[in-house]
Amino acid sequence: SSGINAEWPLRPGGKDILIVEDIIDTGRTMTKALKLLKEYSPNTVQCASLLLKRTDKSCGYVPEFIGFSCPDEFVLGYGLDYNEFFRDLPHIGIINEEGIKHFAV
């Protein structure tokens, strides 16, 4: 189920929609979301993402607006977390294997 139905309060028909995302990993989720939104006949649908991950797993989706590209690593900080840790860092960083083990739940 798409989660979008007649009870959905947003009426995107004929409107310009900008989706603001923190990170695009493979692009698969955004591709599906855009397909669903387009069924409602918006005027335009665009995406702005703070980060675009450089990965071989990408489906090829590239948002219209990109802040930065990042390596295919686990990034955190600036709102991105690892098991609820590091979300409040004032910068974006990469967690290494030792950190992943230490903060595993």
PDB file as gemmi writes it, atoms N, CA and C in Angstrom:
CRYST1    1.000    1.000    1.000  90.00  90.00  90.00 P 1                      
ATOM      1  N   SER A   1       0.840  -1.185   0.000  1.00  0.00           N  
ATOM      2  CA  SER A   1       0.000   0.000   0.000  1.00  0.00           C  
ATOM      3  C   SER A   1       0.877   1.238   0.000  1.00  0.00           C  
ATOM      4  N   SER A   2       0.463   2.234  -0.750  1.00  0.00           N  
ATOM      5  CA  SER A   2       1.271   3.444  -0.894  1.00  0.00           C  
ATOM      6  C   SER A   2       1.155   4.375   0.295  1.00  0.00           C  
ATOM      7  N   GLY A   3       0.096   4.245   1.079  1.00  0.00           N  
ATOM      8  CA  GLY A   3      -0.114   5.186   2.164  1.00  0.00           C  
ATOM      9  C   GLY A   3      -0.759   6.475   1.686  1.00  0.00           C  
ATOM     10  N   ILE A   4      -1.007   6.578   0.404  1.00  0.00           N  
ATOM     11  CA  ILE A   4      -1.667   7.745  -0.172  1.00  0.00           C  
ATOM     12  C   ILE A   4      -3.062   7.304  -0.582  1.00  0.00           C  
ATOM     13  N   ASN A   5      -4.069   7.948  -0.023  1.00  0.00           N  
ATOM     14  CA  ASN A   5      -5.446   7.574  -0.350  1.00  0.00           C  
ATOM     15  C   ASN A   5      -6.340   8.802  -0.296  1.00  0.00           C  
ATOM     16  N   ALA A   6      -7.633   8.588  -0.392  1.00  0.00           N  
ATOM     17  CA  ALA A   6      -8.590   9.695  -0.415  1.00  0.00           C  
ATOM     18  C   ALA A   6      -8.543  10.517   0.873  1.00  0.00           C  
ATOM     19  N   GLU A   7      -8.078   9.913   1.958  1.00  0.00           N  
ATOM     20  CA  GLU A   7      -7.996  10.627   3.234  1.00  0.00           C  
ATOM     21  C   GLU A   7      -6.727  11.447   3.373  1.00  0.00           C  
ATOM     22  N   TRP A   8      -5.814  11.282   2.433  1.00  0.00           N  
ATOM     23  CA  TRP A   8      -4.551  12.005   2.469  1.00  0.00           C  
ATOM     24  C   TRP A   8      -4.840  13.493   2.351  1.00  0.00           C  
ATOM     25  N   PRO A   9      -4.385  14.329   3.297  1.00  0.00           N  
ATOM     26  CA  PRO A   9      -4.757  15.749   3.285  1.00  0.00           C  
ATOM     27  C   PRO A   9      -4.134  16.566   2.146  1.00  0.00           C  
ATOM     28  N   LEU A  10      -3.027  16.106   1.611  1.00  0.00           N  
ATOM     29  CA  LEU A  10      -2.373  16.843   0.538  1.00  0.00           C  
ATOM     30  C   LEU A  10      -3.094  16.582  -0.776  1.00  0.00           C  
ATOM     31  N   ARG A  11      -3.396  17.631  -1.489  1.00  0.00           N  
ATOM     32  CA  ARG A  11      -4.019  17.510  -2.815  1.00  0.00           C  
ATOM     33  C   ARG A  11      -3.019  18.039  -3.835  1.00  0.00           C  
ATOM     34  N   PRO A  12      -2.119  17.177  -4.339  1.00  0.00           N  
ATOM     35  CA  PRO A  12      -1.030  17.653  -5.185  1.00  0.00           C  
ATOM     36  C   PRO A  12      -1.410  17.985  -6.623  1.00  0.00           C  
ATOM     37  N   GLY A  13      -2.638  17.679  -7.044  1.00  0.00           N  
ATOM     38  CA  GLY A  13      -3.032  17.934  -8.423  1.00  0.00           C  
ATOM     39  C   GLY A  13      -2.806  19.382  -8.826  1.00  0.00           C  
ATOM     40  N   GLY A  14      -2.038  19.591  -9.921  1.00  0.00           N  
ATOM     41  CA  GLY A  14      -1.787  20.928 -10.444  1.00  0.00           C  
ATOM     42  C   GLY A  14      -0.805  21.769  -9.646  1.00  0.00           C  
ATOM     43  N   LYS A  15      -0.188  21.216  -8.617  1.00  0.00           N  
ATOM     44  CA  LYS A  15       0.737  21.981  -7.774  1.00  0.00           C  
ATOM     45  C   LYS A  15       2.182  21.629  -8.090  1.00  0.00           C  
ATOM     46  N   ASP A  16       3.073  22.514  -7.700  1.00  0.00           N  
ATOM     47  CA  ASP A  16       4.513  22.273  -7.801  1.00  0.00           C  
ATOM     48  C   ASP A  16       4.972  21.709  -6.459  1.00  0.00           C  
ATOM     49  N   ILE A  17       5.574  20.534  -6.484  1.00  0.00           N  
ATOM     50  CA  ILE A  17       5.969  19.844  -5.253  1.00  0.00           C  
ATOM     51  C   ILE A  17       7.485  19.731  -5.206  1.00  0.00           C  
ATOM     52  N   LEU A  18       8.035  20.066  -4.050  1.00  0.00           N  
ATOM     53  CA  LEU A  18       9.463  19.889  -3.804  1.00  0.00           C  
ATOM     54  C   LEU A  18       9.605  18.960  -2.606  1.00  0.00           C  
ATOM     55  N   ILE A  19      10.211  17.815  -2.818  1.00  0.00           N  
ATOM     56  CA  ILE A  19      10.496  16.873  -1.738  1.00  0.00           C  
ATOM     57  C   ILE A  19      11.894  17.192  -1.226  1.00  0.00           C  
ATOM     58  N   VAL A  20      12.021  17.386   0.080  1.00  0.00           N  
ATOM     59  CA  VAL A  20      13.314  17.686   0.691  1.00  0.00           C  
ATOM     60  C   VAL A  20      13.750  16.457   1.476  1.00  0.00           C  
ATOM     61  N   GLU A  21      14.894  15.926   1.110  1.00  0.00           N  
ATOM     62  CA  GLU A  21      15.387  14.673   1.657  1.00  0.00           C  
ATOM     63  C   GLU A  21      16.762  14.879   2.284  1.00  0.00           C  
ATOM     64  N   ASP A  22      17.092  14.063   3.289  1.00  0.00           N  
ATOM     65  CA  ASP A  22      18.420  14.169   3.888  1.00  0.00           C  
ATOM     66  C   ASP A  22      19.475  13.463   3.045  1.00  0.00           C  
ATOM     67  N   ILE A  23      19.160  12.237   2.580  1.00  0.00           N  
ATOM     68  CA  ILE A  23      20.141  11.480   1.806  1.00  0.00           C  
ATOM     69  C   ILE A  23      19.436  10.573   0.802  1.00  0.00           C  
ATOM     70  N   ILE A  24      20.006  10.484  -0.376  1.00  0.00           N  
ATOM     71  CA  ILE A  24      19.573   9.516  -1.378  1.00  0.00           C  
ATOM     72  C   ILE A  24      20.654   8.444  -1.411  1.00  0.00           C  
ATOM     73  N   ASP A  25      20.282   7.231  -0.994  1.00  0.00           N  
ATOM     74  CA  ASP A  25      21.238   6.117  -1.010  1.00  0.00           C  
ATOM     75  C   ASP A  25      21.215   5.452  -2.383  1.00  0.00           C  
ATOM     76  N   THR A  26      20.299   4.526  -2.596  1.00  0.00           N  
ATOM     77  CA  THR A  26      20.216   3.839  -3.877  1.00  0.00           C  
ATOM     78  C   THR A  26      19.281   4.557  -4.845  1.00  0.00           C  
ATOM     79  N   GLY A  27      18.362   5.366  -4.328  1.00  0.00           N  
ATOM     80  CA  GLY A  27      17.389   6.072  -5.155  1.00  0.00           C  
ATOM     81  C   GLY A  27      16.109   5.293  -5.381  1.00  0.00           C  
ATOM     82  N   ARG A  28      16.056   4.059  -4.928  1.00  0.00           N  
ATOM     83  CA  ARG A  28      14.873   3.231  -5.173  1.00  0.00           C  
ATOM     84  C   ARG A  28      13.628   3.774  -4.467  1.00  0.00           C  
ATOM     85  N   THR A  29      13.760   4.173  -3.212  1.00  0.00           N  
ATOM     86  CA  THR A  29      12.607   4.694  -2.470  1.00  0.00           C  
ATOM     87  C   THR A  29      12.080   5.970  -3.109  1.00  0.00           C  
ATOM     88  N   MET A  30      12.979   6.870  -3.482  1.00  0.00           N  
ATOM     89  CA  MET A  30      12.544   8.119  -4.091  1.00  0.00           C  
ATOM     90  C   MET A  30      11.891   7.863  -5.441  1.00  0.00           C  
ATOM     91  N   THR A  31      12.418   6.927  -6.202  1.00  0.00           N  
ATOM     92  CA  THR A  31      11.822   6.588  -7.498  1.00  0.00           C  
ATOM     93  C   THR A  31      10.377   6.122  -7.310  1.00  0.00           C  
ATOM     94  N   LYS A  32      10.145   5.282  -6.307  1.00  0.00           N  
ATOM     95  CA  LYS A  32       8.786   4.803  -6.023  1.00  0.00           C  
ATOM     96  C   LYS A  32       7.886   5.943  -5.549  1.00  0.00           C  
ATOM     97  N   ALA A  33       8.412   6.795  -4.668  1.00  0.00           N  
ATOM     98  CA  ALA A  33       7.623   7.917  -4.159  1.00  0.00           C  
ATOM     99  C   ALA A  33       7.230   8.877  -5.279  1.00  0.00           C  
ATOM    100  N   LEU A  34       8.160   9.159  -6.166  1.00  0.00           N  
ATOM    101  CA  LEU A  34       7.869  10.063  -7.280  1.00  0.00           C  
ATOM    102  C   LEU A  34       6.817   9.464  -8.204  1.00  0.00           C  
ATOM    103  N   LYS A  35       6.903   8.176  -8.440  1.00  0.00           N  
ATOM    104  CA  LYS A  35       5.917   7.505  -9.284  1.00  0.00           C  
ATOM    105  C   LYS A  35       4.526   7.624  -8.672  1.00  0.00           C  
ATOM    106  N   LEU A  36       4.414   7.404  -7.361  1.00  0.00           N  
ATOM    107  CA  LEU A  36       3.132   7.527  -6.677  1.00  0.00           C  
ATOM    108  C   LEU A  36       2.588   8.957  -6.741  1.00  0.00           C  
ATOM    109  N   LEU A  37       3.438   9.928  -6.476  1.00  0.00           N  
ATOM    110  CA  LEU A  37       2.998  11.327  -6.507  1.00  0.00           C  
ATOM    111  C   LEU A  37       2.520  11.747  -7.896  1.00  0.00           C  
ATOM    112  N   LYS A  38       3.200  11.277  -8.917  1.00  0.00           N  
ATOM    113  CA  LYS A  38       2.839  11.658 -10.285  1.00  0.00           C  
ATOM    114  C   LYS A  38       1.458  11.140 -10.680  1.00  0.00           C  
ATOM    115  N   GLU A  39       0.976  10.102  -9.999  1.00  0.00           N  
ATOM    116  CA  GLU A  39      -0.368   9.599 -10.252  1.00  0.00           C  
ATOM    117  C   GLU A  39      -1.438  10.632  -9.892  1.00  0.00           C  
ATOM    118  N   TYR A  40      -1.093  11.610  -9.069  1.00  0.00           N  
ATOM    119  CA  TYR A  40      -2.025  12.644  -8.635  1.00  0.00           C  
ATOM    120  C   TYR A  40      -1.940  13.897  -9.502  1.00  0.00           C  
ATOM    121  N   SER A  41      -1.225  13.821 -10.602  1.00  0.00           N  
ATOM    122  CA  SER A  41      -1.121  14.893 -11.604  1.00  0.00           C  
ATOM    123  C   SER A  41      -0.655  16.241 -11.060  1.00  0.00           C  
ATOM    124  N   PRO A  42       0.463  16.259 -10.319  1.00  0.00           N  
ATOM    125  CA  PRO A  42       0.997  17.558  -9.920  1.00  0.00           C  
ATOM    126  C   PRO A  42       1.576  18.269 -11.144  1.00  0.00           C  
ATOM    127  N   ASN A  43       1.725  19.570 -11.033  1.00  0.00           N  
ATOM    128  CA  ASN A  43       2.344  20.336 -12.120  1.00  0.00           C  
ATOM    129  C   ASN A  43       3.792  19.883 -12.305  1.00  0.00           C  
ATOM    130  N   THR A  44       4.555  19.889 -11.218  1.00  0.00           N  
ATOM    131  CA  THR A  44       5.933  19.407 -11.225  1.00  0.00           C  
ATOM    132  C   THR A  44       6.220  18.701  -9.901  1.00  0.00           C  
ATOM    133  N   VAL A  45       7.171  17.774  -9.929  1.00  0.00           N  
ATOM    134  CA  VAL A  45       7.671  17.126  -8.718  1.00  0.00           C  
ATOM    135  C   VAL A  45       9.187  17.129  -8.835  1.00  0.00           C  
ATOM    136  N   GLN A  46       9.844  17.739  -7.847  1.00  0.00           N  
ATOM    137  CA  GLN A  46      11.296  17.775  -7.825  1.00  0.00           C  
ATOM    138  C   GLN A  46      11.780  17.372  -6.443  1.00  0.00           C  
ATOM    139  N   CYS A  47      13.057  17.024  -6.371  1.00  0.00           N  
ATOM    140  CA  CYS A  47      13.642  16.594  -5.111  1.00  0.00           C  
ATOM    141  C   CYS A  47      14.924  17.370  -4.842  1.00  0.00           C  
ATOM    142  N   ALA A  48      15.078  17.790  -3.595  1.00  0.00           N  
ATOM    143  CA  ALA A  48      16.318  18.394  -3.115  1.00  0.00           C  
ATOM    144  C   ALA A  48      16.848  17.488  -2.007  1.00  0.00           C  
ATOM    145  N   SER A  49      18.099  17.092  -2.116  1.00  0.00           N  
ATOM    146  CA  SER A  49      18.691  16.214  -1.113  1.00  0.00           C  
ATOM    147  C   SER A  49      20.008  16.803  -0.626  1.00  0.00           C  
ATOM    148  N   LEU A  50      20.186  16.805   0.683  1.00  0.00           N  
ATOM    149  CA  LEU A  50      21.448  17.282   1.245  1.00  0.00           C  
ATOM    150  C   LEU A  50      22.609  16.439   0.728  1.00  0.00           C  
ATOM    151  N   LEU A  51      22.411  15.098   0.701  1.00  0.00           N  
ATOM    152  CA  LEU A  51      23.475  14.192   0.287  1.00  0.00           C  
ATOM    153  C   LEU A  51      23.003  13.236  -0.798  1.00  0.00           C  
ATOM    154  N   LEU A  52      23.899  12.920  -1.707  1.00  0.00           N  
ATOM    155  CA  LEU A  52      23.688  11.866  -2.705  1.00  0.00           C  
ATOM    156  C   LEU A  52      24.864  10.909  -2.563  1.00  0.00           C  
ATOM    157  N   LYS A  53      24.552   9.664  -2.204  1.00  0.00           N  
ATOM    158  CA  LYS A  53      25.601   8.672  -1.997  1.00  0.00           C  
ATOM    159  C   LYS A  53      26.118   8.148  -3.333  1.00  0.00           C  
ATOM    160  N   ARG A  54      27.452   8.132  -3.475  1.00  0.00           N  
ATOM    161  CA  ARG A  54      28.095   7.554  -4.666  1.00  0.00           C  
ATOM    162  C   ARG A  54      28.221   6.050  -4.431  1.00  0.00           C  
ATOM    163  N   THR A  55      27.348   5.286  -5.070  1.00  0.00           N  
ATOM    164  CA  THR A  55      27.341   3.848  -4.849  1.00  0.00           C  
ATOM    165  C   THR A  55      27.028   3.087  -6.129  1.00  0.00           C  
ATOM    166  N   ASP A  56      27.611   1.913  -6.249  1.00  0.00           N  
ATOM    167  CA  ASP A  56      27.308   1.034  -7.379  1.00  0.00           C  
ATOM    168  C   ASP A  56      25.899   0.460  -7.267  1.00  0.00           C  
ATOM    169  N   LYS A  57      25.288   0.569  -6.083  1.00  0.00           N  
ATOM    170  CA  LYS A  57      23.938   0.041  -5.857  1.00  0.00           C  
ATOM    171  C   LYS A  57      22.859   1.001  -6.350  1.00  0.00           C  
ATOM    172  N   SER A  58      23.248   2.177  -6.826  1.00  0.00           N  
ATOM    173  CA  SER A  58      22.289   3.185  -7.272  1.00  0.00           C  
ATOM    174  C   SER A  58      21.456   2.687  -8.447  1.00  0.00           C  
ATOM    175  N   CYS A  59      20.188   3.041  -8.438  1.00  0.00           N  
ATOM    176  CA  CYS A  59      19.307   2.705  -9.562  1.00  0.00           C  
ATOM    177  C   CYS A  59      19.438   3.752 -10.671  1.00  0.00           C  
ATOM    178  N   GLY A  60      20.250   4.774 -10.436  1.00  0.00           N  
ATOM    179  CA  GLY A  60      20.470   5.814 -11.441  1.00  0.00           C  
ATOM    180  C   GLY A  60      19.725   7.107 -11.165  1.00  0.00           C  
ATOM    181  N   TYR A  61      18.868   7.113 -10.132  1.00  0.00           N  
ATOM    182  CA  TYR A  61      18.119   8.329  -9.813  1.00  0.00           C  
ATOM    183  C   TYR A  61      19.062   9.407  -9.270  1.00  0.00           C  
ATOM    184  N   VAL A  62      18.923  10.614  -9.797  1.00  0.00           N  
ATOM    185  CA  VAL A  62      19.684  11.765  -9.322  1.00  0.00           C  
ATOM    186  C   VAL A  62      18.692  12.895  -9.084  1.00  0.00           C  
ATOM    187  N   PRO A  63      18.635  13.439  -7.853  1.00  0.00           N  
ATOM    188  CA  PRO A  63      17.690  14.524  -7.588  1.00  0.00           C  
ATOM    189  C   PRO A  63      18.061  15.800  -8.347  1.00  0.00           C  
ATOM    190  N   GLU A  64      17.081  16.660  -8.506  1.00  0.00           N  
ATOM    191  CA  GLU A  64      17.309  17.916  -9.224  1.00  0.00           C  
ATOM    192  C   GLU A  64      18.274  18.839  -8.478  1.00  0.00           C  
ATOM    193  N   PHE A  65      18.248  18.772  -7.161  1.00  0.00           N  
ATOM    194  CA  PHE A  65      19.090  19.640  -6.341  1.00  0.00           C  
ATOM    195  C   PHE A  65      19.870  18.783  -5.341  1.00  0.00           C  
ATOM    196  N   ILE A  66      21.195  18.917  -5.336  1.00  0.00           N  
ATOM    197  CA  ILE A  66      22.064  18.131  -4.464  1.00  0.00           C  
ATOM    198  C   ILE A  66      22.983  19.076  -3.702  1.00  0.00           C  
ATOM    199  N   GLY A  67      23.044  18.886  -2.382  1.00  0.00           N  
ATOM    200  CA  GLY A  67      23.983  19.668  -1.589  1.00  0.00           C  
ATOM    201  C   GLY A  67      25.400  19.156  -1.790  1.00  0.00           C  
ATOM    202  N   PHE A  68      25.598  17.877  -1.502  1.00  0.00           N  
ATOM    203  CA  PHE A  68      26.926  17.260  -1.587  1.00  0.00           C  
ATOM    204  C   PHE A  68      26.782  15.800  -2.000  1.00  0.00           C  
ATOM    205  N   SER A  69      27.792  15.272  -2.658  1.00  0.00           N  
ATOM    206  CA  SER A  69      27.849  13.829  -2.863  1.00  0.00           C  
ATOM    207  C   SER A  69      28.744  13.267  -1.763  1.00  0.00           C  
ATOM    208  N   CYS A  70      28.510  12.016  -1.394  1.00  0.00           N  
ATOM    209  CA  CYS A  70      29.299  11.406  -0.333  1.00  0.00           C  
ATOM    210  C   CYS A  70      29.670   9.982  -0.737  1.00  0.00           C  
ATOM    211  N   PRO A  71      30.730   9.445  -0.134  1.00  0.00           N  
ATOM    212  CA  PRO A  71      31.156   8.086  -0.481  1.00  0.00           C  
ATOM    213  C   PRO A  71      30.143   7.052   0.003  1.00  0.00           C  
ATOM    214  N   ASP A  72      30.275   5.850  -0.484  1.00  0.00           N  
ATOM    215  CA  ASP A  72      29.398   4.750  -0.106  1.00  0.00           C  
ATOM    216  C   ASP A  72      29.818   4.214   1.260  1.00  0.00           C  
ATOM    217  N   GLU A  73      29.616   5.041   2.267  1.00  0.00           N  
ATOM    218  CA  GLU A  73      29.943   4.729   3.662  1.00  0.00           C  
ATOM    219  C   GLU A  73      28.721   5.087   4.509  1.00  0.00           C  
ATOM    220  N   PHE A  74      28.729   4.654   5.767  1.00  0.00           N  
ATOM    221  CA  PHE A  74      27.641   5.007   6.669  1.00  0.00           C  
ATOM    222  C   PHE A  74      27.914   6.414   7.198  1.00  0.00           C  
ATOM    223  N   VAL A  75      27.120   7.383   6.750  1.00  0.00           N  
ATOM    224  CA  VAL A  75      27.311   8.764   7.173  1.00  0.00           C  
ATOM    225  C   VAL A  75      26.351   9.096   8.305  1.00  0.00           C  
ATOM    226  N   LEU A  76      26.790  10.011   9.153  1.00  0.00           N  
ATOM    227  CA  LEU A  76      25.976  10.410  10.295  1.00  0.00           C  
ATOM    228  C   LEU A  76      26.265  11.849  10.670  1.00  0.00           C  
ATOM    229  N   GLY A  77      25.455  12.350  11.586  1.00  0.00           N  
ATOM    230  CA  GLY A  77      25.553  13.735  12.012  1.00  0.00           C  
ATOM    231  C   GLY A  77      24.610  14.616  11.227  1.00  0.00           C  
ATOM    232  N   TYR A  78      24.399  15.828  11.724  1.00  0.00           N  
ATOM    233  CA  TYR A  78      23.552  16.815  11.059  1.00  0.00           C  
ATOM    234  C   TYR A  78      22.164  16.253  10.769  1.00  0.00           C  
ATOM    235  N   GLY A  79      21.640  15.478  11.731  1.00  0.00           N  
ATOM    236  CA  GLY A  79      20.318  14.883  11.604  1.00  0.00           C  
ATOM    237  C   GLY A  79      20.330  13.416  11.243  1.00  0.00           C  
ATOM    238  N   LEU A  80      21.443  12.907  10.763  1.00  0.00           N  
ATOM    239  CA  LEU A  80      21.571  11.490  10.413  1.00  0.00           C  
ATOM    240  C   LEU A  80      22.140  10.744  11.623  1.00  0.00           C  
ATOM    241  N   ASP A  81      21.546   9.595  11.957  1.00  0.00           N  
ATOM    242  CA  ASP A  81      21.994   8.905  13.166  1.00  0.00           C  
ATOM    243  C   ASP A  81      22.429   7.477  12.893  1.00  0.00           C  
ATOM    244  N   TYR A  82      23.066   6.902  13.888  1.00  0.00           N  
ATOM    245  CA  TYR A  82      23.342   5.472  13.928  1.00  0.00           C  
ATOM    246  C   TYR A  82      22.805   4.979  15.264  1.00  0.00           C  
ATOM    247  N   ASN A  83      21.728   4.192  15.240  1.00  0.00           N  
ATOM    248  CA  ASN A  83      21.074   3.699  16.458  1.00  0.00           C  
ATOM    249  C   ASN A  83      20.793   4.827  17.457  1.00  0.00           C  
ATOM    250  N   GLU A  84      20.305   5.939  16.944  1.00  0.00           N  
ATOM    251  CA  GLU A  84      19.928   7.128  17.724  1.00  0.00           C  
ATOM    252  C   GLU A  84      21.137   7.907  18.265  1.00  0.00           C  
ATOM    253  N   PHE A  85      22.343   7.532  17.907  1.00  0.00           N  
ATOM    254  CA  PHE A  85      23.536   8.272  18.304  1.00  0.00           C  
ATOM    255  C   PHE A  85      23.972   9.179  17.156  1.00  0.00           C  
ATOM    256  N   PHE A  86      24.608  10.282  17.502  1.00  0.00           N  
ATOM    257  CA  PHE A  86      25.296  11.186  16.567  1.00  0.00           C  
ATOM    258  C   PHE A  86      24.376  12.101  15.745  1.00  0.00           C  
ATOM    259  N   ARG A  87      23.083  11.990  15.910  1.00  0.00           N  
ATOM    260  CA  ARG A  87      22.148  12.819  15.151  1.00  0.00           C  
ATOM    261  C   ARG A  87      22.416  14.317  15.358  1.00  0.00           C  
ATOM    262  N   ASP A  88      22.874  14.670  16.550  1.00  0.00           N  
ATOM    263  CA  ASP A  88      23.045  16.084  16.892  1.00  0.00           C  
ATOM    264  C   ASP A  88      24.430  16.646  16.570  1.00  0.00           C  
ATOM    265  N   LEU A  89      25.271  15.889  15.886  1.00  0.00           N  
ATOM    266  CA  LEU A  89      26.575  16.435  15.495  1.00  0.00           C  
ATOM    267  C   LEU A  89      26.368  17.626  14.561  1.00  0.00           C  
ATOM    268  N   PRO A  90      27.158  18.684  14.718  1.00  0.00           N  
ATOM    269  CA  PRO A  90      27.001  19.860  13.853  1.00  0.00           C  
ATOM    270  C   PRO A  90      27.715  19.717  12.505  1.00  0.00           C  
ATOM    271  N   HIS A  91      28.082  18.488  12.159  1.00  0.00           N  
ATOM    272  CA  HIS A  91      28.758  18.222  10.888  1.00  0.00           C  
ATOM    273  C   HIS A  91      28.396  16.802  10.441  1.00  0.00           C  
ATOM    274  N   ILE A  92      28.778  16.449   9.239  1.00  0.00           N  
ATOM    275  CA  ILE A  92      28.529  15.110   8.714  1.00  0.00           C  
ATOM    276  C   ILE A  92      29.842  14.344   8.741  1.00  0.00           C  
ATOM    277  N   GLY A  93      29.775  13.110   9.222  1.00  0.00           N  
ATOM    278  CA  GLY A  93      30.974  12.280   9.292  1.00  0.00           C  
ATOM    279  C   GLY A  93      30.667  10.856   8.880  1.00  0.00           C  
ATOM    280  N   ILE A  94      31.687  10.038   8.901  1.00  0.00           N  
ATOM    281  CA  ILE A  94      31.571   8.622   8.560  1.00  0.00           C  
ATOM    282  C   ILE A  94      31.912   7.818   9.805  1.00  0.00           C  
ATOM    283  N   ILE A  95      31.087   6.832  10.116  1.00  0.00           N  
ATOM    284  CA  ILE A  95      31.380   5.967  11.253  1.00  0.00           C  
ATOM    285  C   ILE A  95      32.173   4.758  10.750  1.00  0.00           C  
ATOM    286  N   ASN A  96      33.246   4.423  11.463  1.00  0.00           N  
ATOM    287  CA  ASN A  96      34.070   3.287  11.044  1.00  0.00           C  
ATOM    288  C   ASN A  96      33.547   1.993  11.681  1.00  0.00           C  
ATOM    289  N   GLU A  97      34.156   0.879  11.324  1.00  0.00           N  
ATOM    290  CA  GLU A  97      33.713  -0.430  11.822  1.00  0.00           C  
ATOM    291  C   GLU A  97      33.766  -0.511  13.346  1.00  0.00           C  
ATOM    292  N   GLU A  98      34.793   0.074  13.932  1.00  0.00           N  
ATOM    293  CA  GLU A  98      34.913   0.067  15.392  1.00  0.00           C  
ATOM    294  C   GLU A  98      33.743   0.814  16.022  1.00  0.00           C  
ATOM    295  N   GLY A  99      33.386   1.957  15.456  1.00  0.00           N  
ATOM    296  CA  GLY A  99      32.247   2.732  15.964  1.00  0.00           C  
ATOM    297  C   GLY A  99      30.933   1.987  15.772  1.00  0.00           C  
ATOM    298  N   ILE A 100      30.776   1.303  14.648  1.00  0.00           N  
ATOM    299  CA  ILE A 100      29.567   0.536  14.393  1.00  0.00           C  
ATOM    300  C   ILE A 100      29.410  -0.562  15.442  1.00  0.00           C  
ATOM    301  N   LYS A 101      30.514  -1.251  15.763  1.00  0.00           N  
ATOM    302  CA  LYS A 101      30.457  -2.305  16.790  1.00  0.00           C  
ATOM    303  C   LYS A 101      30.174  -1.716  18.173  1.00  0.00           C  
ATOM    304  N   HIS A 102      30.838  -0.603  18.481  1.00  0.00           N  
ATOM    305  CA  HIS A 102      30.692   0.008  19.809  1.00  0.00           C  
ATOM    306  C   HIS A 102      29.260   0.496  20.066  1.00  0.00           C  
ATOM    307  N   PHE A 103      28.622   1.069  19.062  1.00  0.00           N  
ATOM    308  CA  PHE A 103      27.292   1.650  19.235  1.00  0.00           C  
ATOM    309  C   PHE A 103      26.163   0.749  18.733  1.00  0.00           C  
ATOM    310  N   ALA A 104      26.470  -0.520  18.449  1.00  0.00           N  
ATOM    311  CA  ALA A 104      25.445  -1.479  18.027  1.00  0.00           C  
ATOM    312  C   ALA A 104      24.466  -1.714  19.171  1.00  0.00           C  
ATOM    313  N   VAL A 105      23.233  -1.999  18.828  1.00  0.00           N  
ATOM    314  CA  VAL A 105      22.230  -2.287  19.859  1.00  0.00           C  
ATOM    315  C   VAL A 105      21.958  -3.774  19.939  1.00  0.00           C  
TER     316      VAL A 105                                                      
END                                                                             
